[in-house]
Structure formats: C-alpha cells, structure tokens
Amino acid sequence: MRFDKVIRYGTVVTASDTFKSDVGIKEGRIAALAGALTEADEIIDATGLYVMPGGIDSHVHLDQPSGEGIVMADDFESGTRSAAIGGNSTVLTFCMQEKGQSLREALRLYHAKAEGRCHIDVSFHLVVTDPTPEVLGQELPALVADGYTSIKVFMTYDGLRLRDDEILATLDAARRTGALVMVHCENEDAIRYLIGRHEAEGQVEPRYHAATRPIAAEREATHRALSLAEIVDTPVVIVHVSNRQAMEEIRRARQRGQKIAGETCPQYLMLTSEDLDADALEGAKYVCSPPPRDKESQSACWEGIEQGVFDLFSSDHCPFRFDDPAGKLNEKGRRHFRWIPNGIPGVATRLPILFSEGVMKGRIDLNRFVAVTSTNHAKLYGLYPRKGTIAIGADADIALWDPDMQITLTNEMLRHGADYTPYEGLAVRGWPVRVMVRGTTVAKDGHLCDSRRGGSYLHRTLSSLTRNAGNGNRNRG
C-alpha cells in the first residue's frame, strides 16, 4: 500500500500501550501501524517524538451569550485556532439554551456560529436551562437520536440554575434517551446569602468572589447532584471539581455502585485563591467558578488524577478580555466582584501544563496522560474509536510531542482572543510540535499551518457510561 503520509521513527502512545512504530495515513485515517513504512507522498520524521492522539477538550465555551454588554473573547475561529496550537484536534463546546428558547433553535444559532470557522473538529453539548415537558419529552429524544448525546445542567447562576425537581426531570429524561448529563455543582442559595453578607460589609473586591463560593457550597451541591442521580438511576459527570471534599463525594458514590465520571481542570492544579487577591483589579483575571482553592486542594486534585477518581482533565476554557469594557473590567465589574464575568482562558495551555507538571515530574505516566486528555473524553462522549486513540481505522488526529522542548508561556503565543493568560511566565517542558486533524497538519511549531478552517461537526453515539445503564432507549451506539 502507498500512503498519503507516513510518520516514521516515533514512539506511539495510547491510553494502554507505548511502542515504537511507523504510522501510515491514507484518506484521513490511520491505515497501518508497522515498521519500515516507506511508500508515501510525504514522510514525517518523528525521531525523538511521542506520537499521541490529538487532545480532546470536552469542556470549552466559545461565542456564548454572557450577559448584557459582555462579549466572550473567543469565537469558533480563534478558539479552535488556539486549541490546535495547544495540541488539540477536537473540542466539545456548549450550546446554550436561553429561557423560552427551543433546543432546536439554540442549535441552529450555534451551528451558524461554527460553520466554516473551525480549524479542528467540534461537537456540542446541549445546556438545558428551560426543561419544559416539550423540551424533555419531544425535543431531547429526537436530538439524542440525531447524535446530540450529552447535556449540561447548572445548580448555580441566575437564568441557568435548575431547581431540584427540574434536575430530577432532566435526569429522568436523560435516562430514557441515553443522554449523558454533566452537572455544575454549587449551592446557589448559599452563594447568594454570602454575597449579601459581604456586600453589607463593603467587601466587593475580586478576592471576595472566592470567599462567597466556599468549598462547602461545592461539596453540598455535589452530594445533592449525586443523590438526585441515584434516585432516578442516571449516570452523570461532575465537572470542574476543585477540592478534596467534592472529590470524596464522587469516590463514595462510585463505591456505592453509581455510574459517575469526574473532571478537574488546570486552574485547580496551578492557581489558588491568593491569585484573586492580587493588587488593584488584577485578581479579576482569575475569577471563575468554582474558584481556585488552596495548596491542599491542589494536592487533592492531583491525587484524583493519579488514582482515577477523575476520568477527565478539561480546560473549562471560558475566555473574556481583561482590560475591556465588554470583559472582566466592565463598568460594573470594576466596582463589584459579582459583575466580573466568570471564566478564564486555557484551551491552549491544558495539555502542556499536564504534560510538564504531570508526566515530566513523575506524577502520571504517558498512558494516563493520553487517557485523561483524549481517550476518556472520546469514550464518555460517544466519539470512540473514531477519535481518541492511535489505531487502524481511527481518524488520523495526531499530536507529535517533543518531551525535551522547554517553553515559557506567554499570552501572545497562545493565539486566543483574550488579552491575558493566567499562566503568563510559566515554564513548561514538553510541547506539541505538530498537530494533525484527519491527516492534515493544522499546527506546527506553535503556528497555524492550515488556514482553510477544515474542521467538521461531529455527531456522536451514546456514551460508554450510559450505553448499558438504566432501562431507557439504547438503540444507538
């Protein structure tokens, strides 16, 4: 067989194996794994490099409505460009249903935003904010059958949060259809109370964002979300876990036999609440929810990655410009932390941070790195085995990593729409020197190579977590 491309002399790394092999690529897919593959239109020399599946970031916010006068810093063009430079070949973003809007209408708008603008492949999670009988009984089953197989619900934020009975109804609808539910766990009533108390005392600087969203508010909501899921026997993903107490709720529920996946993010490994206490308004750069915690929480989150409590390592990329009237320092945000947009950029820094701090410092091995950054995302969200692995027949979504390259992170090199990175000046060891999507090189040596924006939308099968759970419809996957 003659190949379109052959990657030679590299070390292939999957979630389970590490081995020397050439990789033959034909018509966008991996066609051979063997030694001495020489017949190809292009030979790529990967001597000294790791040949890994492209990263899959399953928790990304792009071009999302964010409140009156607030504009998200990344659209699908800039967000997927930055993702590619950071070693990703697929991102899963959120399609936000607004109150009174049908899921179909929300999808129409988001597909229009993404069409022709993506440098890598994309897929959507459905955010359910208005779980009417029509949405849960008619729209959701039809959309799951069409390949929109994951949904997200919030337990916090005005306009987004669901009551417990609404969460139960949504979970029950998911059980019947096979959709996988992601849950943002924070106790909104506790947060509102604490905000009021801090306001009464004049404590409105960015540092008080963290004080009004304490660990206990996340722990309680995590316990409640898992209890509600247990009541209706529905698998869930607990997203962006920031601390040991919430992590232990996941561990205990799993020991009881619940089907659960856990997720954490770079900000909970690298930042602390002290970052929000920076001079002047600099702390606004680090406002996100849940907020960064403390050093003990960082250690706990590392433990969760190492021990398998966390299946997913995602960025929760939610970018806003800092010094911008439509961003962090909007007129009201300058005066009160509650008006600072929640979220930080991170889609390009997720993989280098975990590779440097995890693999190169001996906390996790290469196979665990691949699992929590790519393979598990593909399995949980219905993309495996097409995505998330190096195997014959899989899409040739490949990242070549140089483990010895040392980079100091700067905002300019990340090519996103934000005017800052919370990791400015961080030295990392290991970098994705080439990123391919279906055999096409989209990024090389930190620069975008393919300006055609050839990313595709991915319809998905049922999650590995829901496929054999419950008694609902399981005719997909």
ZAMARGU-4260 file (C-alpha; in steps of 0.2 Angstrom, whole numbers, plus 5000, padded with zeros to 4 digits):
<rodrens>
0) 5000/5000/5000 | 5006/5018/4996 | 5001/5030/5009 | 4997/5049/5009 | 5008/5051/5024
5) 5019/5041/5035 | 5025/5046/5052 | 5042/5037/5054 | 5053/5033/5069 | 5042/5040/5083
10) 5035/5032/5099 | 5017/5028/5098 | 5007/5032/5115 | 4989/5026/5118 | 4980/5025/5134
15) 4986/5007/5137 | 5002/5005/5127 | 5018/5013/5122 | 5028/5006/5107 | 5039/5010/5093
20) 5030/5010/5076 | 5028/5020/5060 | 5010/5026/5056 | 5003/5025/5039 | 4989/5038/5035
25) 4978/5036/5020 | 4962/5046/5016 | 4962/5055/5033 | 4963/5038/5043 | 4976/5028/5051
30) 4979/5014/5039 | 4994/5005/5046 | 5005/5003/5062 | 5021/4994/5057 | 5040/4996/5055
35) 5048/5002/5039 | 5034/5010/5031 | 5042/5020/5017 | 5030/5021/5002 | 5021/5038/5005
40) 5018/5055/4997 | 5025/5063/5012 | 5037/5056/5026 | 5036/5065/5043 | 5052/5061/5053
45) 5046/5059/5072 | 5063/5054/5079 | 5063/5058/5097 | 5045/5062/5097 | 5029/5054/5105
50) 5015/5051/5093 | 4999/5053/5103 | 4981/5055/5099 | 4976/5073/5097 | 4969/5081/5113
55) 4950/5081/5115 | 4945/5095/5126 | 4927/5091/5131 | 4923/5107/5142 | 4925/5123/5131
60) 4915/5139/5130 | 4915/5148/5113 | 4905/5163/5107 | 4892/5160/5121 | 4880/5174/5127
65) 4887/5180/5143 | 4876/5194/5150 | 4871/5212/5144 | 4886/5221/5137 | 4898/5206/5140
70) 4906/5198/5125 | 4916/5182/5126 | 4934/5184/5119 | 4934/5168/5108 | 4923/5164/5093
75) 4925/5147/5085 | 4939/5153/5073 | 4950/5160/5087 | 4945/5147/5100 | 4949/5132/5088
80) 4965/5140/5082 | 4971/5142/5100 | 4966/5124/5104 | 4976/5117/5089 | 4992/5126/5094
85) 4990/5118/5111 | 4989/5100/5104 | 4970/5098/5102 | 4961/5090/5087 | 4944/5091/5094
90) 4934/5102/5106 | 4917/5100/5113 | 4908/5116/5116 | 4892/5121/5124 | 4876/5126/5115
95) 4867/5137/5127 | 4848/5136/5128 | 4841/5153/5134 | 4824/5154/5143 | 4810/5152/5132
100) 4820/5145/5118 | 4819/5128/5110 | 4834/5117/5109 | 4832/5116/5090 | 4833/5135/5089
105) 4848/5136/5100 | 4857/5123/5089 | 4853/5132/5073 | 4861/5148/5080 | 4877/5138/5086
110) 4879/5129/5070 | 4878/5146/5061 | 4892/5152/5073 | 4903/5137/5070 | 4900/5134/5051
115) 4916/5137/5041 | 4926/5144/5055 | 4933/5129/5064 | 4952/5124/5062 | 4949/5107/5071
120) 4933/5096/5074 | 4919/5101/5085 | 4904/5095/5094 | 4891/5102/5105 | 4884/5098/5122
125) 4866/5104/5125 | 4864/5116/5140 | 4846/5114/5147 | 4840/5129/5156 | 4822/5128/5152
130) 4816/5110/5155 | 4798/5111/5149 | 4788/5095/5145 | 4791/5099/5127 | 4809/5100/5128
135) 4812/5084/5139 | 4798/5074/5131 | 4799/5078/5112 | 4815/5088/5108 | 4828/5079/5118
140) 4824/5061/5112 | 4824/5067/5094 | 4841/5076/5097 | 4849/5062/5105 | 4844/5051/5091
145) 4852/5064/5079 | 4869/5062/5088 | 4867/5076/5102 | 4871/5064/5116 | 4876/5075/5131
150) 4868/5089/5141 | 4873/5100/5155 | 4863/5107/5169 | 4868/5121/5182 | 4865/5122/5200
155) 4870/5140/5201 | 4869/5156/5191 | 4853/5167/5188 | 4845/5162/5172 | 4854/5145/5171
160) 4851/5136/5188 | 4838/5122/5189 | 4828/5118/5204 | 4830/5100/5211 | 4813/5094/5204
165) 4819/5101/5187 | 4836/5092/5188 | 4826/5076/5193 | 4815/5078/5177 | 4830/5081/5166
170) 4840/5067/5173 | 4825/5055/5171 | 4823/5061/5153 | 4842/5058/5150 | 4840/5040/5157
175) 4826/5036/5145 | 4836/5043/5130 | 4853/5038/5134 | 4860/5056/5135 | 4875/5059/5147
180) 4872/5073/5160 | 4885/5085/5165 | 4882/5094/5182 | 4890/5111/5188 | 4889/5109/5207
185) 4887/5124/5218 | 4874/5129/5230 | 4866/5145/5223 | 4856/5149/5239 | 4872/5148/5250
190) 4881/5159/5237 | 4868/5172/5237 | 4867/5173/5256 | 4886/5175/5257 | 4886/5188/5243
195) 4873/5198/5253 | 4883/5197/5269 | 4899/5203/5260 | 4890/5217/5252 | 4884/5223/5269
200) 4902/5224/5275 | 4908/5233/5259 | 4918/5218/5254 | 4916/5219/5235 | 4934/5217/5228
205) 4938/5202/5217 | 4946/5192/5231 | 4928/5190/5239 | 4922/5180/5224 | 4931/5165/5231
210) 4925/5169/5249 | 4907/5168/5243 | 4909/5152/5234 | 4917/5141/5248 | 4921/5123/5247
215) 4906/5118/5257 | 4895/5125/5244 | 4903/5114/5231 | 4903/5099/5242 | 4885/5100/5247
220) 4879/5103/5229 | 4890/5088/5223 | 4882/5077/5236 | 4865/5083/5231 | 4868/5080/5212
225) 4874/5063/5215 | 4859/5059/5227 | 4847/5065/5213 | 4856/5055/5200 | 4854/5040/5212
230) 4836/5042/5214 | 4832/5041/5196 | 4847/5029/5192 | 4855/5041/5179 | 4874/5042/5175
235) 4882/5059/5177 | 4898/5068/5175 | 4903/5080/5189 | 4913/5094/5181 | 4927/5105/5186
240) 4930/5098/5204 | 4941/5109/5214 | 4944/5101/5231 | 4945/5085/5241 | 4928/5086/5249
245) 4919/5086/5232 | 4931/5073/5226 | 4927/5062/5240 | 4908/5063/5237 | 4912/5056/5219
250) 4923/5042/5227 | 4910/5037/5239 | 4896/5037/5227 | 4906/5026/5215 | 4909/5014/5229
255) 4890/5013/5231 | 4889/5007/5213 | 4884/5023/5205 | 4890/5027/5187 | 4899/5043/5188
260) 4913/5052/5179 | 4924/5066/5187 | 4933/5080/5179 | 4945/5093/5185 | 4955/5107/5177
265) 4972/5116/5176 | 4966/5130/5187 | 4964/5119/5201 | 4981/5112/5200 | 4990/5128/5197
270) 4981/5143/5204 | 4975/5147/5222 | 4963/5159/5230 | 4978/5170/5233 | 4979/5174/5215
275) 4962/5183/5216 | 4970/5194/5230 | 4982/5202/5218 | 4985/5221/5218 | 4971/5233/5211
280) 4959/5224/5200 | 4972/5211/5194 | 4963/5197/5204 | 4948/5199/5191 | 4959/5189/5179
285) 4957/5173/5190 | 4938/5174/5193 | 4930/5158/5188 | 4918/5146/5196 | 4921/5136/5206
290) 4936/5147/5211 | 4954/5141/5214 | 4956/5135/5232 | 4972/5132/5242 | 4988/5121/5241
295) 4979/5106/5250 | 4966/5107/5237 | 4979/5107/5223 | 4987/5091/5230 | 4970/5083/5232
300) 4966/5086/5213 | 4982/5079/5208 | 4978/5063/5219 | 4961/5062/5210 | 4970/5062/5193
305) 4983/5049/5199 | 4971/5037/5207 | 4957/5038/5194 | 4944/5047/5203 | 4945/5060/5189
310) 4942/5052/5172 | 4943/5069/5163 | 4956/5083/5163 | 4947/5098/5153 | 4951/5116/5152
315) 4934/5124/5155 | 4940/5137/5143 | 4929/5152/5146 | 4938/5167/5140 | 4935/5186/5142
320) 4946/5200/5139 | 4953/5208/5155 | 4955/5227/5151 | 4940/5229/5141 | 4923/5237/5144
325) 4915/5221/5137 | 4926/5210/5148 | 4932/5207/5166 | 4934/5226/5169 | 4917/5231/5163
330) 4910/5246/5172 | 4900/5236/5185 | 4914/5223/5187 | 4926/5237/5192 | 4915/5241/5207
335) 4909/5223/5212 | 4915/5206/5210 | 4898/5199/5206 | 4898/5208/5189 | 4915/5201/5184
340) 4912/5188/5170 | 4916/5170/5177 | 4929/5161/5167 | 4947/5160/5162 | 4956/5155/5145
345) 4965/5139/5145 | 4961/5128/5129 | 4979/5130/5123 | 4988/5128/5140 | 4979/5112/5146
350) 4989/5099/5138 | 5007/5107/5140 | 5003/5110/5159 | 4998/5092/5162 | 5012/5085/5152
355) 5025/5096/5161 | 5018/5096/5178 | 5011/5078/5177 | 5022/5067/5166 | 5039/5076/5166
360) 5038/5077/5186 | 5033/5059/5188 | 5015/5061/5194 | 5007/5051/5180 | 5014/5041/5166
365) 5011/5044/5147 | 4997/5032/5146 | 4987/5041/5160 | 4991/5057/5151 | 4983/5051/5135
370) 4968/5043/5144 | 4963/5059/5154 | 4966/5071/5140 | 4959/5062/5125 | 4954/5043/5126
375) 4942/5045/5140 | 4934/5060/5133 | 4931/5051/5117 | 4923/5036/5126 | 4912/5046/5138
380) 4905/5057/5124 | 4902/5045/5110 | 4917/5048/5099 | 4927/5032/5102 | 4935/5023/5092
385) 4935/5036/5078 | 4943/5048/5090 | 4955/5047/5105 | 4967/5033/5100 | 4980/5028/5088
390) 4973/5013/5080 | 4970/5006/5062 | 4953/5014/5056 | 4953/5029/5068 | 4954/5046/5061
395) 4972/5052/5059 | 4970/5065/5073 | 4988/5065/5079 | 4999/5076/5090 | 5018/5074/5089
400) 5026/5079/5106 | 5044/5084/5109 | 5047/5079/5128 | 5063/5090/5129 | 5056/5106/5122
405) 5056/5120/5135 | 5044/5134/5133 | 5039/5149/5143 | 5021/5153/5141 | 5016/5170/5135
410) 4999/5176/5130 | 5005/5181/5113 | 5010/5163/5108 | 4993/5156/5113 | 4983/5165/5099
415) 4967/5166/5108 | 4955/5181/5109 | 4959/5185/5127 | 4972/5199/5131 | 4980/5188/5145
420) 4983/5171/5151 | 4983/5166/5170 | 4999/5156/5166 | 5010/5170/5160 | 5028/5166/5163
425) 5025/5148/5167 | 5040/5137/5161 | 5034/5120/5154 | 5044/5106/5147 | 5036/5096/5133
430) 5027/5104/5118 | 5016/5098/5104 | 5027/5102/5089 | 5014/5096/5075 | 4995/5093/5076
435) 4985/5084/5063 | 4967/5083/5060 | 4962/5068/5049 | 4979/5068/5042 | 4981/5087/5038
440) 4993/5097/5048 | 4984/5111/5056 | 4998/5117/5068 | 5017/5116/5068 | 5030/5123/5080
445) 5017/5134/5088 | 5010/5141/5072 | 4994/5138/5062 | 4998/5129/5046 | 4981/5127/5038
450) 4970/5142/5035 | 4956/5133/5027 | 4946/5130/5043 | 4943/5112/5038 | 4936/5107/5055
455) 4920/5096/5054 | 4905/5095/5066 | 4904/5078/5074 | 4888/5069/5078 | 4890/5056/5092
460) 4884/5040/5098 | 4879/5036/5116 | 4892/5037/5130 | 4901/5022/5136 | 4894/5027/5153
465) 4875/5027/5148 | 4875/5013/5135 | 4872/4999/5147 | 4864/5009/5161 | 4845/5010/5166
470) 4830/5004/5156 | 4828/5018/5143 | 4830/5018/5124 | 4848/5011/5120 | 4846/5009/5101
475) 4861/5020/5097 | 4880/5016/5099
</rodrens>
